Amino acid sequence: MPRVLTDTRQTLGTATTCVLVFLVVLRLASLAGYPLMDTTEGRYGEIARKMAERGDWITPWFTDSEPFWGKPPLAFWLTAASMRIFGVNEFAARLPHFLMAAAIVVLTFDWARRAGMRRPAYVLPLLATTVLFWMVSGAVTTDMALCLGTVLSMRGFWLALQGPAEHRRRETWLFFAGLWITLLAKGPVGCVLILLPVGVWSLWTRQAHSVWRAVPWLRSGALLVAVAAPWYAFAEARTPGFLNYFFIGEHWNRFVVAGWQGDRYGSAHAFPRGTIWLFLAGAIFPWSIVVPLAAWRARQRKSTGLQADGADGTEARPSLMRYLLVCGLAPCVVFMAAGNILWTYVLPGLPPLALAAALWLGDRDDGFARRALLAGTLLATALFVGRLLDLTAGGRAEAKSAEAVVQLYRAQLQTEVPLAFVQERMFSAAFYSGGRALHVADPLRLAHERPHEPLFVAAPRSALVLLPQAVWPCLQLVGDAGSYRLFLRKPCAERSLAMASHASAIQEGRDGEWKN
């Protein structure tokens, strides 16, 4: 390991290496630096908290009574296990995703080394400092688990065919292990992101026959189904209807039907077809700017005779470059015709694209490549430091989380009095309250929620005008926290309650007439 670190520093240069180490330490330290934010982190963090609390490792639960059918459980297993070890907090929730990101970087670097690239260390800044990879490495999502599976399979396939002969059998099994991970991280879409580029590359390079003979597809495929299918069977048995929603809804309607209304756990995202390519450009920033500029500069230098390609440039390794490109662009091809997408869908393509860029840069003049890598790394550092300052000192994370108002509620030392959130459903509220926070979706129903008992009420400051006027005399201001205002609603007199209920009924009647 010390030899590897020394070689990496010599390849990248001291400045780039030090900046990379700083970014890794910064990301690790930031895991506990700001609260879980809604909706993604709060939702998945709460699902994992419930799993750890209940000890139910088969069914992820969206609420106390509603199962979560949107994703398989691998990411929830890892997050819940971390909470069992480190407690229910931000660090425990985010740590598994940081560790998976670190594993992906190591696997990608090892792939570059075993593939015989001239300067494998170039892939480290090219992958670790892309904006999407850095952000997801410290976020509670299911995307990093999917990326781990895809990079393990993409790497395993290449090295099973082209790597050292003594390791090819091991790499074949790692290829199928990656497929297993994707099936339990996201489902069949992960297998598509792996098998599609494998098939395209095999046909493109006319190696389909060699690929069929080199990989035990039937035997290993049967084993893959045997080890992945049990969870799906148990999940359907525990909560019937899961398989239909997961395969038809999540894996067909979500991507084919723009603005799909069947999502049980959120809202659809209707983007114009082809938006995924714009997402890719943003996801790989700053390298989407630095690498094209470096290519333009390299062409200028070559035309003036200042630089020539190395003897073993990418022209001598077209097969590897083709494979990396089809793997890296596979998510964009798969989701190009989809409108219901997120920018995190391109994450599995980042490791092979980073390898492709490292392969190209490795055949440039060493000083030229180092300057390009240092420039991109410094640009990324400025971006990430600014982002963390915005989340912490700028208060953006606090504004998107219920953590602050839950802490204010607990500071009242009246935890026997329930806490209710009005209007918005904040998943982080359930996470930070241990699942005890109530949810009142309609502000007009506030008068009917435990009317004869005291109740703490957290309402977004932007929604205070929606609270029924008759309830205001019963509210005692506690304070502001984040984007919320906390009240103590004392038991109202019967007359006040009747007025509030009457006003609520009138308003509900008006709403019904308006809708009709």
KOLFI-595909 format. One record per residue (C-alpha): residue in three letters; x, y, z. Coordinates in steps of 0.02 Angstrom, whole numbers, padded with zeros to 5 digits, always signed. Example, Ala and Ser with C-alpha at 12.3 -4.5 7.8 and 13.67 -1.06 7.14 Angstrom:
BEGIN
ala+00615-00225+00390;ser+00684-00053+00357;
END
This chain:
BEGIN
met+00000+00000+00000;pro+00138+00129+00039;arg+00213+00088-00132;val+00045+00122-00216;leu+00027+00288-00124;thr+00203+00339-00172;asp+00174+00294-00355;thr+00008+00389-00352;arg+00091+00545-00284;gln+00228+00534-00414;thr+00102+00511-00554;leu-00022+00645-00504;gly+00098+00766-00424;thr+00105+00820-00243;ala-00020+00962-00263;thr-00158+00858-00341;thr-00130+00715-00218;cys-00142+00832-00068;val-00301+00911-00134;leu-00377+00738-00161;val-00334+00685+00016;phe-00411+00846+00081;leu-00572+00813-00015;val-00586+00635+00052;val-00561+00694+00231;leu-00682+00838+00203;arg-00816+00720+00137;leu-00795+00599+00281;ala-00801+00740+00409;ser-00956+00815+00327;leu-01061+00658+00348;ala-01116+00717+00520;gly-01108+00902+00479;tyr-01287+00936+00424;pro-01457+00854+00445;leu-01542+00730+00329;met-01639+00826+00199;asp-01808+00792+00123;thr-01863+00707+00023;thr-01736+00576-00030;glu-01621+00570+00122;gly-01763+00588+00245;arg-01866+00453+00159;tyr-01728+00323+00143;gly-01655+00364+00313;glu-01824+00337+00395;ile-01853+00173+00301;ala-01685+00110+00363;arg-01722+00171+00540;lys-01884+00073+00540;met-01793-00081+00476;ala-01664-00069+00615;glu-01797-00037+00747;arg-01915-00176+00693;gly-01785-00303+00643;asp-01886-00336+00484;trp-01753-00367+00353;ile-01874-00425+00218;thr-01997-00282+00197;pro-01942-00099+00195;trp-02082+00006+00271;phe-02133+00176+00203;thr-02246+00212+00353;asp-02294+00107+00502;ser-02428+00021+00398;glu-02374+00045+00216;pro-02234-00059+00138;phe-02107+00023+00023;trp-02113-00066-00145;gly-02008+00059-00240;lys-01834-00016-00214;pro-01753-00181-00159;pro-01675-00181+00014;leu-01486-00184-00008;ala-01455+00000+00029;phe-01578-00008+00174;trp-01492-00162+00244;leu-01324-00072+00245;thr-01394+00089+00319;ala-01495-00004+00452;ala-01344-00108+00500;ser-01241+00051+00519;met-01376+00123+00633;arg-01372-00034+00738;ile-01185-00005+00763;phe-01171+00185+00775;gly-01346+00236+00827;val-01480+00333+00735;asn-01392+00488+00671;glu-01331+00569+00511;phe-01158+00492+00517;ala-01225+00316+00533;ala-01351+00344+00394;arg-01223+00412+00270;leu-01070+00307+00314;pro-01114+00151+00209;his-01135+00259+00054;phe-00967+00343+00082;leu-00885+00172+00103;met-00967+00107-00056;ala-00902+00260-00148;ala-00727+00224-00082;ala-00742+00043-00140;ile-00795+00101-00313;val-00643+00214-00327;val-00527+00073-00272;leu-00608-00051-00394;thr-00595+00074-00537;phe-00412+00111-00498;asp-00375-00075-00488;trp-00464-00101-00655;ala-00353+00032-00734;arg-00198-00051-00662;arg-00243-00227-00718;ala-00297-00165-00890;gly-00119-00103-00920;met-00157+00083-00927;arg+00000+00191-00927;arg-00052+00303-00782;pro-00195+00219-00686;ala-00187+00349-00547;tyr-00262+00477-00666;val-00431+00397-00639;leu-00433+00447-00454;pro-00467+00634-00476;leu-00568+00606-00634;leu-00693+00498-00539;ala-00686+00558-00359;thr-00709+00742-00399;thr-00854+00732-00522;val-00994+00832-00445;leu-01123+00692-00444;phe-01006+00559-00374;trp-00944+00673-00235;met-01119+00725-00185;val-01194+00550-00185;ser-01044+00482-00088;gly-01114+00571+00064;ala-01300+00553+00036;val-01427+00423+00090;thr-01486+00352-00076;thr-01496+00185-00166;asp-01388+00246-00312;met-01215+00211-00242;ala-01261+00029-00209;leu-01315+00013-00391;cys-01153+00095-00449;leu-01052-00027-00345;gly-01137-00174-00430;thr-01118-00105-00606;val-00934-00061-00589;leu-00897-00232-00513;ser-00981-00317-00662;met-00908-00202-00796;arg-00735-00226-00724;gly-00758-00413-00698;phe-00815-00440-00877;trp-00667-00349-00953;leu-00537-00432-00844;ala-00618-00603-00867;leu-00581-00583-01053;gln-00427-00473-01058;gly-00348-00480-00885;pro-00209-00592-00820;ala-00251-00774-00853;glu-00230-00827-00672;his-00366-00707-00615;arg-00495-00731-00752;arg-00599-00860-00660;arg-00611-00747-00508;glu-00661-00599-00615;thr-00799-00702-00696;trp-00876-00733-00526;leu-00857-00550-00482;phe-00952-00508-00641;phe-01101-00609-00580;ala-01080-00544-00402;gly-01104-00370-00473;leu-01264-00424-00560;trp-01327-00494-00394;ile-01290-00328-00308;thr-01386-00231-00441;leu-01538-00346-00424;leu-01545-00310-00238;ala-01500-00125-00255;lys-01618-00067-00394;gly-01686-00220-00483;pro-01679-00275-00667;val-01633-00101-00729;gly-01458-00130-00658;cys-01438-00289-00760;val-01490-00193-00917;leu-01356-00062-00882;ile-01226-00202-00877;leu-01284-00325-01010;leu-01327-00194-01142;pro-01150-00124-01159;val-01077-00299-01147;gly-01185-00353-01294;val-01151-00195-01395;trp-00963-00209-01370;ser-00963-00394-01414;leu-01052-00360-01579;trp-00953-00201-01615;thr-00786-00290-01597;arg-00849-00453-01672;gln-00806-00551-01516;ala-00978-00622-01476;his-00918-00801-01498;ser-00768-00775-01383;val-00877-00691-01253;trp-01001-00835-01255;arg-00862-00962-01229;ala-00764-00862-01099;val-00909-00833-00978;pro-01016-00976-00907;trp-01179-00885-00943;leu-01302-01027-00914;arg-01227-01102-00757;ser-01186-00938-00674;gly-01349-00860-00732;ala-01448-00999-00650;leu-01349-00975-00490;leu-01381-00787-00498;val-01569-00815-00508;ala-01561-00941-00366;val-01475-00820-00246;ala-01573-00664-00296;ala-01750-00734-00314;pro-01781-00783-00131;trp-01795-00604-00070;tyr-01918-00562-00209;ala-02022-00715-00165;phe-02021-00675+00022;ala-02065-00492-00013;glu-02216-00541-00118;ala-02272-00668+00013;arg-02260-00538+00152;thr-02347-00398+00055;pro-02445-00463-00096;gly-02444-00345-00244;phe-02260-00301-00231;leu-02204-00392-00389;asn-02337-00312-00499;tyr-02299-00136-00438;phe-02111-00158-00440;phe-02092-00236-00612;ile-02236-00155-00707;gly-02247+00012-00616;glu-02068+00051-00568;his-01982-00033-00717;trp-02101+00008-00858;asn-02227+00145-00823;arg-02100+00254-00731;phe-01991+00269-00885;val-02114+00249-01027;val-02258+00354-00961;ala-02207+00538-00941;gly-02286+00614-00786;trp-02337+00440-00726;gln-02469+00459-00591;gly-02454+00285-00517;asp-02306+00324-00405;arg-02357+00272-00229;tyr-02216+00366-00144;gly-02195+00533-00230;ser-02226+00626-00391;ala-02166+00589-00566;his-02034+00698-00650;ala-02086+00748-00826;phe-01932+00804-00923;pro-01915+00822-01112;arg-01849+00666-01199;gly-01660+00666-01207;thr-01635+00771-01050;ile-01527+00631-00981;trp-01382+00693-01090;leu-01389+00863-01007;phe-01392+00776-00839;leu-01233+00684-00889;ala-01144+00846-00933;gly-01189+00918-00764;ala-01148+00758-00671;ile-00968+00747-00734;phe-00930+00932-00703;pro-00795+01000-00693;trp-00723+00870-00812;ser-00858+00905-00941;ile-00768+01072-00960;val-00587+01028-00920;val-00567+00874-01030;pro-00639+00953-01189;leu-00528+01105-01160;ala-00379+00990-01135;ala-00422+00899-01297;trp-00432+01064-01390;arg-00266+01118-01316;ala-00186+00951-01357;arg-00242+00966-01538;gln-00164+01138-01548;arg-00001+01075-01474;lys+00003+00928-01592;ser-00028+01037-01744;thr+00121+01146-01696;gly+00232+00995-01661;leu+00242+01027-01473;gln+00163+00861-01428;ala+00142+00691-01507;asp+00041+00542-01453;gly+00131+00408-01354;ala+00187+00249-01438;asp+00054+00149-01349;gly-00085+00279-01363;thr-00269+00245-01368;glu-00253+00205-01552;ala-00165+00043-01499;arg-00305+00001-01375;pro-00466+00039-01469;ser-00555-00112-01395;leu-00537-00049-01216;met-00588+00128-01263;arg-00742+00064-01353;tyr-00792-00041-01204;leu-00771+00103-01083;leu-00873+00219-01192;val-01019+00099-01217;cys-01021+00063-01030;gly-01012+00247-00985;leu-01147+00302-01105;ala-01264+00154-01073;pro-01370+00248-00943;cys-01400+00390-01065;val-01451+00268-01202;val-01566+00170-01087;phe-01653+00326-01019;met-01643+00435-01175;ala-01826+00406-01219;ala-01885+00422-01038;gly-01959+00580-00966;asn-01976+00524-00785;ile-01791+00530-00739;leu-01668+00601-00612;trp-01489+00654-00640;thr-01428+00516-00523;tyr-01475+00390-00658;val-01310+00426-00747;leu-01205+00379-00594;pro-01163+00200-00653;gly-01082+00275-00808;leu-00959+00385-00714;pro-00824+00254-00672;pro-00802+00193-00853;leu-00807+00372-00919;ala-00673+00421-00793;leu-00569+00273-00854;ala-00592+00327-01035;ala-00533+00503-00993;ala-00385+00433-00894;leu-00340+00319-01040;trp-00337+00468-01158;leu-00244+00584-01038;gly-00118+00448-00998;asp-00054+00457-01176;arg-00027+00646-01173;asp+00127+00736-01115;asp+00145+00705-00929;gly+00162+00888-00880;phe+00013+00936-00988;ala-00097+00800-00910;arg-00045+00847-00734;arg-00091+01029-00761;ala-00262+00979-00827;leu-00294+00864-00679;leu-00239+00994-00553;ala-00349+01127-00633;gly-00502+01014-00628;thr-00469+00958-00450;leu-00449+01137-00387;leu-00609+01189-00476;ala-00701+01044-00397;thr-00631+01087-00226;ala-00697+01265-00237;leu-00867+01198-00289;phe-00878+01070-00150;val-00819+01188-00013;gly-00948+01314-00071;arg-01083+01181-00071;leu-01043+01126+00106;leu-01040+01306+00168;asp-01210+01333+00087;leu-01280+01177+00172;thr-01210+01218+00343;ala-01174+01402+00371;gly-01297+01453+00237;gly-01435+01352+00319;arg-01496+01265+00161;ala-01493+01092+00239;glu-01584+01154+00395;ala-01718+01234+00286;lys-01749+01067+00199;ser-01753+00963+00357;ala-01861+00946+00512;glu-01712+00915+00625;ala-01706+01091+00698;val-01890+01100+00744;val-01886+00925+00821;gln-01739+00982+00928;leu-01836+01137+00980;tyr-01984+01026+01025;arg-01875+00913+01132;ala-01801+01065+01219;gln-01973+01101+01292;leu-01954+00944+01399;gln-02133+00893+01365;thr-02107+00742+01254;glu-02266+00665+01325;val-02358+00796+01221;pro-02365+00739+01038;leu-02287+00838+00896;ala-02388+00863+00736;phe-02324+00929+00569;val-02452+01027+00470;gln-02469+01024+00280;glu-02305+00951+00216;arg-02254+00772+00249;met-02075+00781+00309;phe-01990+00612+00309;ser-01850+00688+00411;ala-01980+00728+00544;ala-02014+00542+00565;phe-01827+00505+00566;tyr-01781+00633+00699;ser-01934+00599+00807;gly-01908+00412+00806;gly-02067+00388+00704;arg-02178+00475+00834;ala-02216+00637+00741;leu-02396+00654+00681;his-02444+00719+00510;val-02592+00834+00477;ala-02601+00853+00288;asp-02744+00980+00287;pro-02720+01133+00400;leu-02910+01146+00416;arg-02909+00979+00506;leu-02798+01044+00644;ala-02948+01076+00757;his-02998+00893+00745;glu-02827+00821+00791;arg-02837+00771+00976;pro-02947+00923+01014;his-02953+00898+01204;glu-02766+00869+01226;pro-02616+00984+01216;leu-02521+00967+01052;phe-02361+01040+00984;val-02389+01102+00807;ala-02249+01129+00680;ala-02306+01226+00526;pro-02204+01296+00382;arg-02194+01484+00400;ser-02252+01498+00220;ala-02413+01404+00264;leu-02464+01498+00423;val-02600+01591+00329;leu-02685+01424+00296;leu-02714+01387+00479;pro-02899+01410+00527;gln-02930+01574+00617;ala-03030+01492+00755;val-02878+01390+00809;trp-02762+01539+00832;pro-02825+01583+01007;cys-02773+01408+01061;leu-02595+01424+00994;gln-02449+01479+01100;leu-02292+01525+01005;val-02137+01425+01052;gly-02014+01485+00920;asp-01944+01469+00745;ala-01827+01330+00688;gly-01771+01303+00510;ser-01916+01341+00395;tyr-02044+01299+00532;arg-02135+01390+00670;leu-02174+01287+00824;phe-02332+01314+00929;leu-02406+01234+01082;arg-02591+01210+01050;lys-02675+01208+01218;pro-02844+01123+01242;cys-02973+01246+01178;ala-03138+01287+01258;glu-03287+01193+01187;arg-03350+01351+01101;ser-03182+01380+01016;leu-03175+01200+00959;ala-03351+01211+00890;met-03307+01370+00796;ala-03150+01291+00724;ser-03244+01133+00673;his-03383+01236+00595;ala-03260+01345+00498;ser-03168+01189+00441;ala-03329+01108+00381;ile-03380+01265+00285;gln-03211+01277+00201;glu-03213+01092+00156;gly-03387+01116+00080;arg-03325+01263-00024;asp-03176+01163-00083;gly-03291+01021-00134;glu-03406+01139-00231;trp-03256+01217-00317;lys-03188+01046-00368;asn-03358+00993-00435;
END
